[in-house]
Amino acid sequence: MSNDNELAVPAGDKLVTLGDRSVSYGPRQEFDGSVEPCAPMAAQFWGVYRWAGKDRWWWIADVADEDTARVVAAAYLLNVKPDWAH
């Protein structure tokens, strides 16, 4: 991609943004040692990633379900830090 503002979101992921921050989350499964996007009903877990620019998503967390992925994404966008992250 030539434009850092164009986000290449994995298929099936949801993109949420706030200001200049972007977070992608979606269903994932392990496939021969790699993590692959999948349909929600086939998900083993949900991956949450933040946009790092230049075609790169950085991993934030793997969580059990979509609701938890939404909470983690919102916390990142609002710059909330858990007690253990000090």
RACORUR-V455007 format. One record per pair of residues at least 24 apart in sequence whose C-alpha atoms are under 6 Angstrom apart, sorted by the first residue. I is the first residue (numbers start at 1). J is the second residue. D is the distance in Angstrom with one decimal. If there is no record, write none. Layout:
I:J:D
I:J:D
This chain:
4:53:5.5
4:54:5.4
22:50:5.9
22:51:5.5
23:49:5.6
23:50:4.5
24:48:5.9
24:49:5.2
